[in-house]
Amino acid sequence: VVHLAASKDRGVDTAAYREGYETNLMGSLNLINACQDIPVLARFVFLGSTDEYGKLQVPFKETEKEAPINAYGASKLAVTELLKTLARSNGFSSVILRPSIVYGPGQDDSMFLPALIRALVAGNSFDMSLGEQTRDFVYVDDIADGFIRAIERDIPSGVYHLGSGLSTPAWKLCREAEKVTLGTSTLTEDLLKREVPRQMVNFWAKIERAHELLGWEPKTSLDDGIVKTWKWMQSG
């Protein structure tokens, strides 16, 4: 069973935390409870998140003690801890896959890359920071491959990272997107408008555990992934 459903509210007020726990934790518990009645269940695969780490020092490691800073990260971590406990107490076989920043065909315009491409093509300004914060961008097909391996391989229960293993500044993603869509990489100051201190979070995740036990590694470079994303947007 692959469990991907979740509320993505990253708010920090009490309403966001209530929604996160009621939907993500209790919803997951209901699903897990149903799965425990399936005698042939081989494994439960849960989509975790690097939001579970909060602002810990990079690179993130699966052995670190998490410190989430929003409702989404806290509720995802609650499910992770539940699965770890069930593995210890009940032998419930589960794998938590924590992707970094996923992008690619199929993403809606509420996400950074498709929103950026729409703005570039339309010639509109794009309200963002200076882009100095770093992110770990990973293409959606590589994530799908990680889930397939988590289903098929005989691996220990626990947490595995799926990411590029690289720390890429947001401005570099912007330049590559501009080069692909407009044929230039001379990003204007109008695009990189202003600094937003709260967004200056640098993160990337170590992926050695997934490589060693899942036999997984990302195959799509950032440049190729942006090209594939742009082609998909054009086809729509």
PAFINU-567664 format. One record per residue (C-alpha): residue in one letter; x, y, z. Coordinates in pm, 1 decimal. Layout:
! residues N
   aa          X          Y          Z
    A          X          Y          Z
...
***
This chain:
! residues 236
   aa          X          Y          Z
    V        0.0        0.0        0.0
    V      136.8      341.6     -102.9
    H        0.6      629.9      104.9
    L       36.7      971.8      -62.9
    A     -272.9     1160.5       58.1
    A     -228.0     1459.7      290.2
    S     -327.3     1811.5      378.5
    K      -38.9     2037.9      267.1
    D     -118.3     2334.8      492.7
    R      214.2     2474.0      615.5
    G       54.7     2724.5      851.4
    V      168.6     2781.3     1207.4
    D     -158.5     2878.7     1379.4
    T     -356.8     2636.4     1593.7
    A     -618.4     2583.8     1321.4
    A     -350.2     2462.7     1079.8
    Y     -209.3     2222.0     1337.4
    R     -557.7     2087.6     1414.5
    E     -626.5     2032.3     1044.6
    G     -285.5     1870.9      997.1
    Y     -327.7     1625.6     1280.5
    E     -693.5     1543.8     1210.1
    T     -631.8     1484.8      840.2
    N     -275.6     1357.6      819.1
    L     -230.7     1169.9     1145.7
    M     -584.1     1040.3     1204.1
    G     -640.4      975.1      833.2
    S     -317.8      774.4      822.7
    L     -412.8      587.2     1138.8
    N     -744.8      486.4      980.1
    L     -562.6      356.9      672.2
    I     -300.4      174.1      878.8
    N     -575.3       14.4     1086.1
    A     -742.0     -114.9      769.1
    C     -409.2     -243.8      639.3
    Q     -346.2     -446.5      954.5
    D     -646.2     -660.2      857.9
    I     -487.2     -755.4      523.3
    P     -306.9    -1088.2      577.2
    V      -99.6    -1062.6      258.4
    L       17.2     -702.3      310.2
    A      389.3     -692.4      227.0
    R      470.1     -330.1      305.2
    F      318.7       10.6      383.1
    V      498.3      293.4      198.5
    F      438.9      644.3      334.0
    L      521.1      974.7      166.5
    G      706.5     1174.5      430.4
    S      861.7     1517.7      385.5
    T     1185.0     1706.9      446.3
    D      954.9     1956.9      626.8
    E      986.0     1714.1      915.7
    Y     1340.9     1846.9      972.8
    G     1249.4     2214.3      998.3
    K     1559.8     2432.9     1006.2
    L     1814.2     2174.0     1113.6
    Q     2170.2     2200.0      986.8
    V     2216.1     2064.6      635.8
    P     2261.2     1814.6      489.2
    F     1968.0     1630.9      647.8
    K     2037.2     1276.4      764.1
    E     1781.7     1004.5      837.8
    T     1936.8      954.8     1184.0
    E     1878.2     1314.1     1296.3
    K     1620.6     1414.6     1556.0
    E     1360.7     1611.6     1360.3
    A     1242.0     1961.6     1456.8
    P      947.5     2067.0     1235.3
    I      839.5     2432.8     1230.3
    N      496.6     2414.6     1066.2
    A      174.6     2213.5     1074.6
    Y      258.5     2005.0      769.5
    G      598.8     1898.4      899.3
    A      466.0     1825.9     1248.3
    S      177.4     1610.9     1126.9
    K      399.3     1421.4      880.5
    L      646.8     1352.0     1160.3
    A      363.1     1227.1     1380.8
    V      279.7      964.8     1116.2
    T      648.0      874.0     1082.6
    E      677.8      815.7     1457.5
    L      356.9      612.0     1456.4
    L      493.2      386.3     1182.2
    K      827.5      344.7     1359.4
    T      646.8      247.7     1678.3
    L      421.4       -2.1     1498.9
    A      727.2     -157.2     1333.9
    R      883.2     -209.8     1677.3
    S      571.7     -321.9     1864.3
    N      367.2     -503.8     1599.5
    G      620.1     -588.0     1327.8
    F      423.3     -366.5     1087.5
    S      643.8     -338.2      777.3
    S      663.9       24.2      667.9
    V      893.0      252.3      473.1
    I      894.0      631.6      498.4
    L     1021.6      803.4      184.5
    R     1114.9     1167.9      234.0
    P     1148.4     1352.1      -97.9
    S     1309.5     1692.5     -125.7
    I     1161.7     1952.0     -367.4
    V      977.8     1753.6     -633.5
    Y      908.0     1912.2     -973.3
    G      804.9     1806.1    -1321.5
    P      504.6     1752.3    -1550.3
    G      166.2     1755.0    -1381.1
    Q      241.0     2020.6    -1118.9
    D       -9.0     2303.3    -1093.5
    D       77.2     2672.3    -1098.1
    S       71.5     2701.8     -719.1
    M      419.6     2547.4     -719.5
    F      737.0     2745.2     -779.9
    L      868.4     2619.0    -1114.6
    P      542.6     2616.7    -1316.8
    A      447.3     2955.8    -1171.0
    L      790.6     3093.3    -1265.3
    I      767.0     2958.9    -1621.3
    R      420.3     3109.3    -1668.7
    A      551.1     3447.1    -1554.2
    L      856.5     3430.2    -1781.5
    V      655.6     3339.9    -2091.1
    A      395.0     3608.0    -2020.7
    G      663.0     3871.2    -1954.3
    N      528.4     3933.1    -1604.9
    S      724.5     4017.5    -1292.4
    F      765.9     3735.0    -1043.2
    D      753.3     3823.4     -675.9
    M     1027.6     3631.9     -497.1
    S     1340.0     3678.0     -291.3
    L     1692.9     3722.7     -427.2
    G     1702.9     3346.6     -472.0
    E     2004.9     3288.5     -251.1
    Q     1834.1     3014.3      -49.9
    T     1933.0     2666.4     -162.9
    R     1702.5     2376.8     -240.4
    D     1733.4     2012.2     -334.5
    F     1535.8     1970.5     -659.2
    V     1441.8     1619.4     -773.2
    Y     1246.6     1520.3    -1084.4
    V      912.4     1342.7    -1043.5
    D     1009.1     1036.1    -1251.5
    D     1301.3      971.8    -1016.0
    I     1063.3      989.0     -720.0
    A      831.5      736.5     -888.1
    D     1130.2      505.5     -938.9
    G     1209.5      532.5     -567.7
    F      857.6      427.0     -473.0
    I      869.3      130.0     -709.9
    R     1196.2       14.8     -553.6
    A     1053.8       58.5     -203.0
    I      768.6     -173.0     -301.3
    E      975.7     -436.2     -478.0
    R     1288.9     -460.9     -264.1
    D     1332.8     -639.8       65.2
    I     1452.5     -348.5      279.1
    P     1437.9     -263.3      650.7
    S     1156.0      -47.2      782.7
    G     1252.1      315.5      838.2
    V     1322.5      646.6      667.5
    Y     1486.3      693.0      326.9
    H     1563.5     1019.6      146.5
    L     1483.3     1075.0     -219.9
    G     1657.1     1383.6     -354.0
    S     1922.4     1508.1     -590.2
    G     2183.6     1508.3     -316.3
    L     2277.8     1857.9     -439.1
    S     2232.7     2203.3     -288.5
    T     2110.8     2436.2     -565.7
    P     2037.1     2807.9     -516.5
    A     1690.3     2916.2     -629.7
    W     1839.0     3179.7     -861.2
    K     2009.6     2902.3    -1059.8
    L     1674.6     2732.3    -1116.0
    C     1539.0     3068.1    -1235.1
    R     1824.4     3116.0    -1481.3
    E     1785.5     2767.0    -1622.7
    A     1409.2     2816.8    -1660.6
    E     1470.5     3146.2    -1840.5
    K     1724.4     2984.5    -2073.7
    V     1485.5     2702.0    -2163.0
    T     1175.2     2916.2    -2215.1
    L     1320.5     3239.3    -2356.4
    G     1658.5     3132.6    -2491.2
    T     1850.3     3361.2    -2255.0
    S     2003.2     3331.1    -1909.0
    T     2046.9     3700.6    -1826.0
    L     1796.3     3706.8    -1546.1
    T     1677.1     4061.9    -1486.0
    E     1663.9     4242.3    -1155.9
    D     1288.5     4276.0    -1205.2
    L     1256.5     3902.6    -1148.8
    L     1477.0     3875.7     -841.1
    K     1311.9     4163.3     -662.1
    R     1375.1     4152.4     -293.7
    E     1503.4     3961.3        0.8
    V     1259.5     3766.2      215.1
    P     1455.7     3669.3      528.3
    R     1216.1     3400.0      648.0
    Q     1268.4     3212.0      321.9
    M     1644.6     3199.8      363.1
    V     1635.0     2832.3      454.0
    N     1907.1     2620.0      299.1
    F     1848.0     2251.5      272.0
    W     1947.7     1937.6       95.2
    A     1938.5     1575.4      199.5
    K     2193.6     1297.5      201.0
    I     2076.4     1010.2      -20.4
    E     2335.7      740.0       53.1
    R     2088.5      519.1      241.9
    A     1851.4      503.9      -56.8
    H     2144.0      433.6     -285.4
    E     2278.9      151.2      -70.8
    L     1953.7      -23.1       26.5
    L     1712.7       71.8     -252.2
    G     1971.0       73.7     -529.3
    W     1825.4      414.0     -615.3
    E     1981.6      730.2     -749.2
    P     1839.4     1030.0     -936.9
    K     1885.1     1003.5    -1313.5
    T     1740.2     1334.5    -1435.0
    S     1957.8     1646.6    -1419.8
    L     1799.7     1980.4    -1329.5
    D     1853.6     2109.7    -1684.2
    D     1685.5     1806.2    -1842.8
    G     1403.2     1814.3    -1590.9
    I     1322.9     2178.2    -1665.8
    V     1320.7     2102.9    -2040.2
    K     1079.1     1812.4    -1987.6
    T      857.4     2027.5    -1765.0
    W      848.7     2306.6    -2023.6
    K      762.2     2065.0    -2305.1
    W      474.2     1927.7    -2099.1
    M      344.4     2278.1    -2025.8
    Q      360.1     2361.8    -2396.1
    S      164.4     2049.1    -2486.8
    G     -116.4     2153.9    -2254.5
***
